[in-house]
């Protein structure tokens, strides 16, 4: 139950924060949620990773589908040298997931420092 709450809270806070702040605030939101909700370190990483992977991949797919993946086709040719917009969307989710996952892991380990 803590895992699901962490995932939802991280995704919601990250979405709201990214409306007004730079993209890297997702690490801060992962940190805050993992610091506030006690879990094991691996679970805290996984919660942050899952939250932002699905959030960023879902949002990028939604935005890309609105223009029939036109821009994603062109950008995927530039970055990954293949005409595969779905792979580009997965890479976008992976980047967001790693940033928030490591933010969550840092939050958990910081909590461990203060609660000894």
N, C-alpha and C positions, 0 to 999 in steps of 0.2 A: 504494500500500500504506500509506503514511503517513496518507493521508486516511482510509482505512477504520479504521485503528487509532485515529486521533484521534476519529473519530465514536463508535466503540464505547467508548473510554475516557471520553470526555466524558459520554456517556449513562449509563454505569455509575456513575461517580463522582458525577454529579448526582443520580441516583436514590438512591444510598446516603446522600449528604449531606443530601438533603431529608427523609430519615426522621427526622433529629435536629436539623437547623438550619433557619432560615427559608428561604423560597422563593428569595430573591435570591442564595443561595449558588451558584446555577447560573452566575452571572457569574464567581465565583471559580474554579469548576472549569473553566470554559472558558479562563480566564486561565492556570491552572496547566498544563493540557494543551497549550495553544498555546505556552507558554513552554518546556515540556520537549521538544516535538517540533518541530524546525525545519521550517517551511513558508513559502510566500509568504503575504503578508498577506491577500489575497483568499481563498485556500484555507483559511487559519486561520479567517476569518469564516464561510465556507461550512460548514466542519466543525462548528463550534459551533452554527450555525444549524440545520443538518440534524439533528444529534444531539438537540437539545432540541425542535425542531418535531415530530419523529416520536415522541419520548418523551412529551411533554405531550399531543399530540393523541391518541396511542394510549391513554395512561392515562385521559384524560378521556372518550374514547369507551367504554372498558371500564367505567369507573365509571358512566357514563350509561346504558349498555346494561343494566346490572344492575337498574335500576329503570325500564326501558322508556322512557328519555329523558323521564321525567315532569318532573323539575326543570329539565332543559335547555330544554324547551318554554317553561316559565314565565319562566326567566331570559332567554331569547332575546327574548321579548316585551318585557321591561323594557329590555334594553340595545340591541338592534338594531331594535326595533319591527317584527319579523317572526317568525313562528312557524317558525324554521329552526334546530334544534339542531345540525345538521352545520356550519352557518356559525359558530355559537358555538364549536364544538370547533376549527374551523380558526383562529378568532381567538385562542383559547387557545394553540394551537400556535405561532402567529405571534408572540405576546408572548414566550413562552419562548424561541423561536428567536432573536429580536432581542436579548434580554438576553444569552444565551450567545454569540451571534455577536459582539456588541461586546466581550464579555469576552475572547473568543478573539483578536479583532483587537488589543485592548490588550495581551494577553500577547505576541503576535508582535512588536508594535512596541516593547515594553519589552525583549524579547530582543535586538532589533536595536540598541538603545541600549547594551547591555552587551557586545556581541560585536564592536564596531568596532575 
